[in-house]
Amino acid sequence: MSEPFETVAAQPHQEPDQRNARNPREPDKHGVSGAERWAGYLVWVREELIAGVLALSPAERRTTRVPSGWSPIELLSHVLHMEQRWFVWGFLGEPVAEPWGDWSVDEPWAEGVDGRWVVADDVTAEELAGRLRVMGRRTTEVLASHPLDTLASQGGRFADDPPSLEWICFHVLAEYARHAGHLDIAFELAGGRAAE
């Protein structure tokens, strides 16, 4: 059985790769580690996603380009509610008026329920972006005031077996990254160029 990755001997005249991150807005690779780095990366991906949606025309923001049927403004609403679910309702255990407010049903994961993301016609992408930035500031406050190994509160989103704050950071960053890729595809299908 062969190894999935083969070790290749260094080439004698190969120059080291001196490139930095492709996106100049990415947090500094020599920055402080820990909660401050998590906060920086969450700000970066959040702002990239906001910029991608706001770069589209108002009509394109509400146009679906994929078989699953979501539109960019619905994706923006989803990440707003997703971040709130994990950091406010989940980690802090605070009540949230509409934890699934990005969905067309109250409990999208219930068996036999066919929910989808939805945004009311009178809600704008600019309004959602503003709300998401406020949520982001709240996330940054949470990260500044709790050690990463702190377990989420029980009684909010989690009845038992709550995850640590660091696990929540990994999960939310991974979800943002997936959705940023989805938005890149929608942006290209709308005739734009995806973010670098």
N, CA and C atoms as a LAMMPS dump frame, in Angstrom:
ITEM: TIMESTEP
0
ITEM: NUMBER OF ATOMS
588
ITEM: BOX BOUNDS ff ff ff
-5.0000000000000000e+02 5.0000000000000000e+02
-5.0000000000000000e+02 5.0000000000000000e+02
-5.0000000000000000e+02 5.0000000000000000e+02
ITEM: ATOMS id mol type element x y z
1 1 1 N 0.838 -1.173 0
2 1 2 C 0 0 0
3 1 3 C 0.885 1.239 0
4 2 1 N 0.652 2.111 -0.928
5 2 2 C 1.492 3.306 -1.014
6 2 3 C 0.96 4.402 -0.096
7 3 1 N 1.848 5.282 0.306
8 3 2 C 1.478 6.432 1.128
9 3 3 C 0.716 7.432 0.255
10 4 1 N -0.271 8.14 0.828
11 4 2 C -1.038 9.087 0.02
12 4 3 C -0.195 10.266 -0.471
13 5 1 N 0.85 10.61 0.275
14 5 2 C 1.722 11.701 -0.132
15 5 3 C 3.147 11.198 -0.086
16 6 1 N 3.82 11.37 -1.172
17 6 2 C 5.202 10.924 -1.221
18 6 3 C 6.128 12.063 -0.836
19 7 1 N 7.18 11.73 -0.112
20 7 2 C 8.182 12.72 0.241
21 7 3 C 9.108 12.878 -0.957
22 8 1 N 9.304 14.121 -1.346
23 8 2 C 10.163 14.411 -2.495
24 8 3 C 11.394 15.125 -1.981
25 9 1 N 12.532 14.712 -2.436
26 9 2 C 13.775 15.356 -2.025
27 9 3 C 13.797 16.797 -2.54
28 10 1 N 14.328 17.697 -1.721
29 10 2 C 14.418 19.11 -2.108
30 10 3 C 15.292 19.253 -3.344
31 11 1 N 14.864 20.101 -4.217
32 11 2 C 15.641 20.387 -5.413
33 11 3 C 16.801 21.309 -5.035
34 12 1 N 17.993 21.058 -5.543
35 12 2 C 19.162 21.827 -5.098
36 12 3 C 19.067 23.327 -5.423
37 13 1 N 18.389 23.718 -6.487
38 13 2 C 18.36 25.133 -6.877
39 13 3 C 16.973 25.748 -6.714
40 14 1 N 16.103 25.068 -5.99
41 14 2 C 14.745 25.572 -5.8
42 14 3 C 14.749 26.704 -4.773
43 15 1 N 14.171 27.834 -5.146
44 15 2 C 14.083 28.986 -4.258
45 15 3 C 12.944 28.792 -3.268
46 16 1 N 13.109 29.256 -2.038
47 16 2 C 12.008 29.176 -1.084
48 16 3 C 10.845 30.056 -1.559
49 17 1 N 9.664 29.662 -1.194
50 17 2 C 8.467 30.418 -1.555
51 17 3 C 8.393 31.645 -0.648
52 18 1 N 8.518 32.817 -1.201
53 18 2 C 8.523 34.058 -0.426
54 18 3 C 7.176 34.782 -0.444
55 19 1 N 6.161 34.136 -1.046
56 19 2 C 4.856 34.802 -1.114
57 19 3 C 4.229 34.908 0.262
58 20 1 N 3.493 35.973 0.467
59 20 2 C 2.697 36.135 1.68
60 20 3 C 1.286 35.707 1.362
61 21 1 N 0.378 35.893 2.3
62 21 2 C -1.025 35.57 2.059
63 21 3 C -1.488 36.31 0.799
64 22 1 N -2.33 35.644 0.009
65 22 2 C -2.814 36.236 -1.237
66 22 3 C -3.728 37.412 -0.987
67 23 1 N -4.44 37.415 0.115
68 23 2 C -5.375 38.485 0.408
69 23 3 C -4.752 39.408 1.446
70 24 1 N -4.526 40.682 1.097
71 24 2 C -3.851 41.577 2.044
72 24 3 C -4.678 41.881 3.295
73 25 1 N -5.964 41.551 3.297
74 25 2 C -6.804 41.8 4.474
75 25 3 C -6.762 40.642 5.477
76 26 1 N -6.118 39.535 5.103
77 26 2 C -5.997 38.418 6.036
78 26 3 C -5.175 38.855 7.243
79 27 1 N -5.53 38.397 8.445
80 27 2 C -4.75 38.769 9.629
81 27 3 C -3.273 38.4 9.484
82 28 1 N -2.439 39.188 10.118
83 28 2 C -0.987 39.03 10.063
84 28 3 C -0.58 37.635 10.532
85 29 1 N 0.243 36.979 9.749
86 29 2 C 0.672 35.628 10.122
87 29 3 C 1.596 35.621 11.331
88 30 1 N 2.076 36.799 11.745
89 30 2 C 2.915 36.89 12.935
90 30 3 C 2.159 37.527 14.099
91 31 1 N 0.855 37.648 13.978
92 31 2 C 0.04 38.269 15.019
93 31 3 C -0.07 37.411 16.263
94 32 1 N -0.714 37.987 17.24
95 32 2 C -0.914 37.312 18.526
96 32 3 C -1.779 36.067 18.321
97 33 1 N -1.394 34.981 18.967
98 33 2 C -2.193 33.756 18.859
99 33 3 C -3.311 33.77 19.893
100 34 1 N -4.177 32.785 19.793
101 34 2 C -5.262 32.666 20.76
102 34 3 C -6.505 33.418 20.335
103 35 1 N -7.245 33.919 21.316
104 35 2 C -8.539 34.552 21.067
105 35 3 C -8.432 35.748 20.124
106 36 1 N -7.356 36.508 20.246
107 36 2 C -7.195 37.683 19.373
108 36 3 C -7.062 37.26 17.901
109 37 1 N -6.352 36.181 17.655
110 37 2 C -6.231 35.678 16.282
111 37 3 C -7.576 35.165 15.776
112 38 1 N -8.309 34.417 16.622
113 38 2 C -9.642 33.946 16.222
114 38 3 C -10.53 35.126 15.86
115 39 1 N -10.519 36.162 16.707
116 39 2 C -11.351 37.342 16.444
117 39 3 C -10.953 37.976 15.116
118 40 1 N -9.658 38.081 14.855
119 40 2 C -9.185 38.666 13.602
120 40 3 C -9.634 37.89 12.379
121 41 1 N -9.549 36.577 12.453
122 41 2 C -9.985 35.76 11.319
123 41 3 C -11.492 35.824 11.123
124 42 1 N -12.243 35.855 12.212
125 42 2 C -13.697 35.969 12.073
126 42 3 C -14.084 37.316 11.464
127 43 1 N -13.417 38.383 11.882
128 43 2 C -13.667 39.707 11.275
129 43 3 C -13.363 39.648 9.784
130 44 1 N -12.24 39.056 9.435
131 44 2 C -11.823 39.002 8.028
132 44 3 C -12.837 38.272 7.165
133 45 1 N -13.205 37.054 7.548
134 45 2 C -14.132 36.293 6.696
135 45 3 C -15.522 36.922 6.686
136 46 1 N -15.934 37.479 7.821
137 46 2 C -17.237 38.147 7.896
138 46 3 C -17.277 39.333 6.931
139 47 1 N -16.229 40.157 6.953
140 47 2 C -16.181 41.343 6.087
141 47 3 C -16.046 40.967 4.608
142 48 1 N -15.329 39.888 4.329
143 48 2 C -15.226 39.417 2.942
144 48 3 C -16.598 38.997 2.421
145 49 1 N -17.354 38.295 3.246
146 49 2 C -18.678 37.842 2.84
147 49 3 C -19.621 39.044 2.661
148 50 1 N -19.586 39.983 3.601
149 50 2 C -20.407 41.195 3.484
150 50 3 C -20.065 41.941 2.201
151 51 1 N -18.773 42.132 1.947
152 51 2 C -18.351 42.863 0.745
153 51 3 C -18.812 42.148 -0.522
154 52 1 N -18.754 40.82 -0.518
155 52 2 C -19.195 40.061 -1.689
156 52 3 C -20.671 40.26 -1.983
157 53 1 N -21.501 40.231 -0.941
158 53 2 C -22.947 40.426 -1.15
159 53 3 C -23.224 41.862 -1.58
160 54 1 N -22.608 42.829 -0.914
161 54 2 C -22.877 44.232 -1.233
162 54 3 C -22.332 44.64 -2.602
163 55 1 N -21.393 43.868 -3.14
164 55 2 C -20.867 44.163 -4.481
165 55 3 C -21.871 43.819 -5.578
166 56 1 N -22.858 43.003 -5.245
167 56 2 C -23.889 42.622 -6.218
168 56 3 C -24.965 43.703 -6.301
169 57 1 N -25.625 43.777 -7.421
170 57 2 C -26.753 44.706 -7.561
171 57 3 C -27.88 44.247 -6.64
172 58 1 N -28.786 45.147 -6.26
173 58 2 C -29.919 44.722 -5.421
174 58 3 C -30.7 43.552 -6.022
175 59 1 N -30.859 43.522 -7.333
176 59 2 C -31.581 42.413 -7.967
177 59 3 C -30.788 41.111 -7.849
178 60 1 N -29.47 41.161 -8.067
179 60 2 C -28.64 39.947 -7.979
180 60 3 C -28.558 39.419 -6.556
181 61 1 N -28.669 40.292 -5.577
182 61 2 C -28.633 39.853 -4.182
183 61 3 C -29.791 38.916 -3.867
184 62 1 N -30.893 39.059 -4.594
185 62 2 C -32.092 38.242 -4.337
186 62 3 C -32.31 37.172 -5.41
187 63 1 N -31.333 37.017 -6.284
188 63 2 C -31.437 36.026 -7.358
189 63 3 C -30.694 34.761 -6.971
190 64 1 N -31.378 33.64 -7.138
191 64 2 C -30.704 32.368 -6.878
192 64 3 C -30.012 31.899 -8.155
193 65 1 N -28.844 31.354 -8
194 65 2 C -28.079 30.841 -9.136
195 65 3 C -27.728 29.372 -8.961
196 66 1 N -28.217 28.77 -7.883
197 66 2 C -27.843 27.39 -7.574
198 66 3 C -29.088 26.533 -7.375
199 67 1 N -28.995 25.232 -7.641
200 67 2 C -30.164 24.351 -7.523
201 67 3 C -30.801 24.32 -6.134
202 68 1 N -30.03 24.544 -5.076
203 68 2 C -30.603 24.509 -3.726
204 68 3 C -31.499 25.706 -3.446
205 69 1 N -31.419 26.747 -4.256
206 69 2 C -32.384 27.825 -4.205
207 69 3 C -32.074 29.025 -3.338
208 70 1 N -30.925 29.09 -2.671
209 70 2 C -30.641 30.248 -1.829
210 70 3 C -30.149 31.416 -2.669
211 71 1 N -30.347 32.612 -2.149
212 71 2 C -29.853 33.829 -2.79
213 71 3 C -28.772 34.439 -1.89
214 72 1 N -27.93 35.33 -2.426
215 72 2 C -26.881 35.935 -1.601
216 72 3 C -27.407 36.667 -0.364
217 73 1 N -28.541 37.364 -0.472
218 73 2 C -29.06 38.053 0.718
219 73 3 C -29.513 37.042 1.763
220 74 1 N -30.017 35.9 1.332
221 74 2 C -30.4 34.85 2.282
222 74 3 C -29.163 34.258 2.958
223 75 1 N -28.075 34.13 2.226
224 75 2 C -26.829 33.64 2.807
225 75 3 C -26.327 34.621 3.863
226 76 1 N -26.437 35.928 3.581
227 76 2 C -26.021 36.944 4.542
228 76 3 C -26.849 36.848 5.823
229 77 1 N -28.155 36.684 5.677
230 77 2 C -29.024 36.498 6.842
231 77 3 C -28.65 35.221 7.59
232 78 1 N -28.341 34.172 6.86
233 78 2 C -27.977 32.9 7.495
234 78 3 C -26.735 33.047 8.368
235 79 1 N -25.671 33.681 7.863
236 79 2 C -24.454 33.777 8.678
237 79 3 C -24.663 34.681 9.887
238 80 1 N -25.511 35.698 9.757
239 80 2 C -25.858 36.535 10.904
240 80 3 C -26.495 35.679 12.003
241 81 1 N -27.521 34.926 11.636
242 81 2 C -28.206 34.086 12.616
243 81 3 C -27.319 32.948 13.113
244 82 1 N -26.5 32.388 12.231
245 82 2 C -25.59 31.299 12.608
246 82 3 C -24.617 31.774 13.681
247 83 1 N -24.001 32.927 13.476
248 83 2 C -23.033 33.431 14.464
249 83 3 C -23.736 33.724 15.792
250 84 1 N -24.926 34.272 15.725
251 84 2 C -25.704 34.544 16.936
252 84 3 C -26.061 33.247 17.666
253 85 1 N -26.451 32.22 16.893
254 85 2 C -26.794 30.938 17.514
255 85 3 C -25.615 30.35 18.289
256 86 1 N -24.41 30.46 17.722
257 86 2 C -23.258 29.831 18.346
258 86 3 C -22.691 30.646 19.51
259 87 1 N -22.551 31.957 19.349
260 87 2 C -21.886 32.738 20.394
261 87 3 C -22.835 33.293 21.459
262 88 1 N -24.019 33.737 21.095
263 88 2 C -24.94 34.338 22.07
264 88 3 C -25.84 33.278 22.692
265 89 1 N -26.62 32.603 21.877
266 89 2 C -27.538 31.582 22.385
267 89 3 C -26.75 30.367 22.864
268 90 1 N -25.73 29.973 22.102
269 90 2 C -24.958 28.785 22.432
270 90 3 C -23.957 29.015 23.545
271 91 1 N -22.909 29.806 23.292
272 91 2 C -21.851 29.957 24.291
273 91 3 C -22.328 30.691 25.54
274 92 1 N -22.942 31.857 25.372
275 92 2 C -23.369 32.644 26.527
276 92 3 C -24.636 32.101 27.182
277 93 1 N -25.434 31.353 26.423
278 93 2 C -26.677 30.815 26.967
279 93 3 C -27.771 31.861 27.113
280 94 1 N -27.638 32.974 26.387
281 94 2 C -28.641 34.035 26.467
282 94 3 C -29.823 33.718 25.558
283 95 1 N -31.023 34.127 25.952
284 95 2 C -32.167 33.92 25.065
285 95 3 C -32.019 34.735 23.788
286 96 1 N -32.468 34.169 22.693
287 96 2 C -32.443 34.827 21.385
288 96 3 C -33.864 34.784 20.851
289 97 1 N -34.373 35.934 20.411
290 97 2 C -35.78 36.028 19.995
291 97 3 C -36.121 35.023 18.896
292 98 1 N -35.333 34.98 17.873
293 98 2 C -35.599 34.068 16.747
294 98 3 C -34.308 33.357 16.349
295 99 1 N -33.925 32.32 17.088
296 99 2 C -32.648 31.674 16.763
297 99 3 C -32.607 31.104 15.346
298 100 1 N -33.745 30.728 14.809
299 100 2 C -33.799 30.18 13.454
300 100 3 C -34.487 31.18 12.524
301 101 1 N -34.3 32.474 12.772
302 101 2 C -34.951 33.524 11.991
303 101 3 C -34.513 33.6 10.544
304 102 1 N -33.464 32.881 10.198
305 102 2 C -33.01 32.83 8.81
306 102 3 C -33.74 31.749 8.019
307 103 1 N -34.565 30.961 8.688
308 103 2 C -35.251 29.833 8.059
309 103 3 C -36.743 30.105 7.92
310 104 1 N -37.372 29.405 7.006
311 104 2 C -38.806 29.546 6.761
312 104 3 C -39.644 28.73 7.746
313 105 1 N -38.993 27.96 8.6
314 105 2 C -39.673 27.132 9.606
315 105 3 C -38.992 27.346 10.963
316 106 1 N -39.725 27.044 12.031
317 106 2 C -39.191 27.264 13.382
318 106 3 C -38.087 26.296 13.76
319 107 1 N -38.164 25.082 13.282
320 107 2 C -37.16 24.071 13.61
321 107 3 C -36.705 23.386 12.324
322 108 1 N -35.686 23.949 11.654
323 108 2 C -35.288 23.421 10.343
324 108 3 C -34.745 22.005 10.346
325 109 1 N -34.326 21.497 11.509
326 109 2 C -33.729 20.166 11.542
327 109 3 C -34.721 19.089 11.953
328 110 1 N -35.973 19.474 12.173
329 110 2 C -36.972 18.473 12.548
330 110 3 C -37.237 17.531 11.378
331 111 1 N -37.457 16.275 11.7
332 111 2 C -37.7 15.268 10.667
333 111 3 C -38.967 15.602 9.882
334 112 1 N -38.887 15.486 8.568
335 112 2 C -40.029 15.732 7.696
336 112 3 C -40.302 17.196 7.403
337 113 1 N -39.466 18.09 7.905
338 113 2 C -39.654 19.528 7.675
339 113 3 C -38.828 19.941 6.466
340 114 1 N -39.43 20.699 5.587
341 114 2 C -38.738 21.159 4.379
342 114 3 C -38.569 22.672 4.454
343 115 1 N -37.59 23.111 5.228
344 115 2 C -37.349 24.541 5.38
345 115 3 C -36.287 25.035 4.418
346 116 1 N -36.25 26.341 4.262
347 116 2 C -35.222 26.978 3.442
348 116 3 C -34.938 28.346 4.031
349 117 1 N -33.804 28.93 3.613
350 117 2 C -33.481 30.273 4.063
351 117 3 C -34.474 31.25 3.45
352 118 1 N -34.78 32.315 4.194
353 118 2 C -35.731 33.302 3.715
354 118 3 C -35.394 34.67 4.298
355 119 1 N -35.616 35.717 3.491
356 119 2 C -35.453 37.109 3.928
357 119 3 C -36.663 37.878 3.423
358 120 1 N -37.304 38.621 4.311
359 120 2 C -38.473 39.416 3.931
360 120 3 C -38.096 40.453 2.872
361 121 1 N -39.029 40.783 2.022
362 121 2 C -38.783 41.729 0.921
363 121 3 C -38.349 43.109 1.395
364 122 1 N -38.784 43.513 2.591
365 122 2 C -38.449 44.855 3.069
366 122 3 C -37.121 44.917 3.824
367 123 1 N -36.408 43.804 3.913
368 123 2 C -35.098 43.761 4.568
369 123 3 C -34.019 43.908 3.499
370 124 1 N -33.086 44.828 3.719
371 124 2 C -32.023 45.07 2.741
372 124 3 C -30.726 44.381 3.146
373 125 1 N -29.861 44.196 2.18
374 125 2 C -28.541 43.627 2.459
375 125 3 C -27.739 44.57 3.356
376 126 1 N -27.914 45.873 3.164
377 126 2 C -27.195 46.836 3.996
378 126 3 C -27.622 46.713 5.465
379 127 1 N -28.924 46.514 5.687
380 127 2 C -29.43 46.322 7.05
381 127 3 C -28.845 45.049 7.663
382 128 1 N -28.848 43.964 6.917
383 128 2 C -28.282 42.708 7.417
384 128 3 C -26.786 42.847 7.68
385 129 1 N -26.081 43.556 6.8
386 129 2 C -24.64 43.764 6.994
387 129 3 C -24.387 44.537 8.284
388 130 1 N -25.189 45.563 8.548
389 130 2 C -25.053 46.323 9.786
390 130 3 C -25.295 45.462 11.014
391 131 1 N -26.336 44.647 10.963
392 131 2 C -26.645 43.744 12.076
393 131 3 C -25.535 42.704 12.268
394 132 1 N -24.983 42.214 11.159
395 132 2 C -23.906 41.231 11.247
396 132 3 C -22.657 41.861 11.863
397 133 1 N -22.375 43.101 11.538
398 133 2 C -21.215 43.784 12.141
399 133 3 C -21.414 43.98 13.644
400 134 1 N -22.635 44.313 14.058
401 134 2 C -22.931 44.426 15.491
402 134 3 C -22.721 43.066 16.156
403 135 1 N -23.211 41.998 15.519
404 135 2 C -23.02 40.651 16.049
405 135 3 C -21.532 40.335 16.132
406 136 1 N -20.778 40.73 15.122
407 136 2 C -19.341 40.49 15.114
408 136 3 C -18.635 41.182 16.271
409 137 1 N -19.052 42.389 16.583
410 137 2 C -18.462 43.086 17.734
411 137 3 C -18.773 42.328 19.03
412 138 1 N -19.967 41.784 19.104
413 138 2 C -20.334 40.986 20.291
414 138 3 C -19.444 39.744 20.375
415 139 1 N -19.215 39.087 19.251
416 139 2 C -18.328 37.917 19.227
417 139 3 C -16.931 38.301 19.696
418 140 1 N -16.419 39.423 19.221
419 140 2 C -15.086 39.879 19.619
420 140 3 C -15.04 40.124 21.123
421 141 1 N -16.11 40.691 21.691
422 141 2 C -16.186 40.901 23.147
423 141 3 C -16.159 39.567 23.89
424 142 1 N -16.906 38.594 23.379
425 142 2 C -16.921 37.264 24.005
426 142 3 C -15.509 36.686 24.008
427 143 1 N -14.826 36.783 22.878
428 143 2 C -13.483 36.211 22.772
429 143 3 C -12.484 36.95 23.666
430 144 1 N -12.686 38.245 23.864
431 144 2 C -11.779 39.023 24.705
432 144 3 C -11.995 38.757 26.197
433 145 1 N -13.16 38.243 26.556
434 145 2 C -13.468 38.122 27.984
435 145 3 C -13.601 36.688 28.498
436 146 1 N -13.347 35.695 27.653
437 146 2 C -13.44 34.299 28.094
438 146 3 C -12.246 33.508 27.562
439 147 1 N -11.639 32.683 28.41
440 147 2 C -10.582 31.782 27.902
441 147 3 C -11.162 30.822 26.865
442 148 1 N -10.358 30.431 25.899
443 148 2 C -10.821 29.564 24.813
444 148 3 C -11.256 28.179 25.286
445 149 1 N -10.762 27.732 26.432
446 149 2 C -11.16 26.408 26.914
447 149 3 C -12.437 26.441 27.767
448 150 1 N -13.064 27.613 27.875
449 150 2 C -14.317 27.733 28.623
450 150 3 C -15.427 26.989 27.895
451 151 1 N -16.19 26.196 28.633
452 151 2 C -17.315 25.483 28.033
453 151 3 C -18.511 26.407 27.909
454 152 1 N -19.29 26.192 26.865
455 152 2 C -20.511 26.961 26.645
456 152 3 C -21.477 26.742 27.8
457 153 1 N -22.32 27.737 28.03
458 153 2 C -23.326 27.65 29.087
459 153 3 C -24.35 26.575 28.762
460 154 1 N -24.805 25.904 29.787
461 154 2 C -25.91 24.969 29.608
462 154 3 C -27.207 25.732 29.832
463 155 1 N -28.216 25.375 29.085
464 155 2 C -29.508 26 29.262
465 155 3 C -29.9 26.931 28.134
466 156 1 N -28.958 27.32 27.309
467 156 2 C -29.294 28.092 26.123
468 156 3 C -29.521 27.108 24.99
469 157 1 N -28.593 27.052 24.084
470 157 2 C -28.682 26.121 22.961
471 157 3 C -28.357 24.697 23.407
472 158 1 N -27.533 24.58 24.434
473 158 2 C -27.014 23.273 24.821
474 158 3 C -27.606 22.807 26.143
475 159 1 N -28.339 21.715 26.098
476 159 2 C -28.889 21.114 27.315
477 159 3 C -27.808 20.318 28.041
478 160 1 N -26.921 19.693 27.272
479 160 2 C -25.831 18.932 27.866
480 160 3 C -24.682 18.859 26.865
481 161 1 N -23.529 18.435 27.338
482 161 2 C -22.322 18.273 26.527
483 161 3 C -21.981 19.53 25.72
484 162 1 N -21.852 20.685 26.386
485 162 2 C -21.555 21.914 25.647
486 162 3 C -20.121 21.928 25.116
487 163 1 N -19.914 22.525 23.952
488 163 2 C -18.562 22.625 23.4
489 163 3 C -17.782 23.763 24.051
490 164 1 N -16.474 23.761 23.845
491 164 2 C -15.634 24.857 24.339
492 164 3 C -15.747 26.047 23.384
493 165 1 N -15.337 27.205 23.867
494 165 2 C -15.334 28.403 23.031
495 165 3 C -14.424 28.206 21.816
496 166 1 N -13.286 27.551 21.996
497 166 2 C -12.392 27.311 20.865
498 166 3 C -13.043 26.409 19.82
499 167 1 N -13.768 25.374 20.256
500 167 2 C -14.465 24.497 19.314
501 167 3 C -15.492 25.312 18.528
502 168 1 N -16.219 26.188 19.218
503 168 2 C -17.201 27.041 18.547
504 168 3 C -16.506 27.921 17.515
505 169 1 N -15.347 28.468 17.854
506 169 2 C -14.591 29.293 16.892
507 169 3 C -14.242 28.495 15.645
508 170 1 N -13.717 27.279 15.832
509 170 2 C -13.408 26.424 14.68
510 170 3 C -14.654 26.194 13.835
511 171 1 N -15.744 25.832 14.487
512 171 2 C -16.975 25.522 13.762
513 171 3 C -17.479 26.739 12.98
514 172 1 N -17.535 27.895 13.622
515 172 2 C -18.049 29.099 12.96
516 172 3 C -17.133 29.529 11.83
517 173 1 N -15.816 29.483 12.031
518 173 2 C -14.896 29.851 10.954
519 173 3 C -15.035 28.9 9.77
520 174 1 N -15.188 27.598 10.046
521 174 2 C -15.387 26.627 8.961
522 174 3 C -16.689 26.906 8.224
523 175 1 N -17.734 27.253 8.95
524 175 2 C -19.01 27.553 8.293
525 175 3 C -18.895 28.812 7.436
526 176 1 N -18.235 29.832 7.954
527 176 2 C -18.003 31.041 7.155
528 176 3 C -17.21 30.719 5.892
529 177 1 N -16.18 29.903 6.025
530 177 2 C -15.345 29.566 4.863
531 177 3 C -16.161 28.837 3.801
532 178 1 N -16.99 27.87 4.226
533 178 2 C -17.847 27.168 3.261
534 178 3 C -18.768 28.15 2.553
535 179 1 N -19.4 29.021 3.318
536 179 2 C -20.361 29.942 2.721
537 179 3 C -19.684 31.012 1.868
538 180 1 N -18.463 31.391 2.209
539 180 2 C -17.724 32.324 1.349
540 180 3 C -17.451 31.672 -0.006
541 181 1 N -17.134 30.379 -0.005
542 181 2 C -16.964 29.654 -1.264
543 181 3 C -18.255 29.566 -2.051
544 182 1 N -19.362 29.331 -1.351
545 182 2 C -20.666 29.313 -2.023
546 182 3 C -20.943 30.662 -2.672
547 183 1 N -20.653 31.735 -1.936
548 183 2 C -20.893 33.079 -2.47
549 183 3 C -20 33.353 -3.686
550 184 1 N -18.757 32.882 -3.638
551 184 2 C -17.869 33.037 -4.803
552 184 3 C -18.49 32.408 -6.046
553 185 1 N -19.072 31.234 -5.887
554 185 2 C -19.705 30.56 -7.025
555 185 3 C -20.888 31.372 -7.533
556 186 1 N -21.745 31.835 -6.63
557 186 2 C -22.895 32.643 -7.021
558 186 3 C -22.443 33.926 -7.719
559 187 1 N -21.366 34.527 -7.193
560 187 2 C -20.841 35.774 -7.765
561 187 3 C -20.347 35.54 -9.202
562 188 1 N -19.622 34.455 -9.405
563 188 2 C -19.142 34.121 -10.753
564 188 3 C -20.306 33.833 -11.695
565 189 1 N -21.31 33.109 -11.212
566 189 2 C -22.466 32.806 -12.053
567 189 3 C -23.25 34.063 -12.409
568 190 1 N -23.146 35.091 -11.573
569 190 2 C -23.805 36.372 -11.854
570 190 3 C -22.973 37.224 -12.798
571 191 1 N -21.802 36.736 -13.193
572 191 2 C -20.956 37.466 -14.137
573 191 3 C -19.827 38.241 -13.505
574 192 1 N -19.641 38.091 -12.207
575 192 2 C -18.56 38.787 -11.514
576 192 3 C -17.345 37.911 -11.369
577 193 1 N -16.337 38.443 -10.725
578 193 2 C -15.115 37.69 -10.458
579 193 3 C -15.064 37.382 -8.973
580 194 1 N -14.83 36.155 -8.635
581 194 2 C -14.792 35.73 -7.23
582 194 3 C -13.652 36.407 -6.506
583 195 1 N -13.821 36.536 -5.187
584 195 2 C -12.788 37.125 -4.334
585 195 3 C -11.551 36.232 -4.337
586 196 1 N -10.417 36.839 -4.13
587 196 2 C -9.148 36.091 -4.047
588 196 3 C -8.978 35.56 -2.649
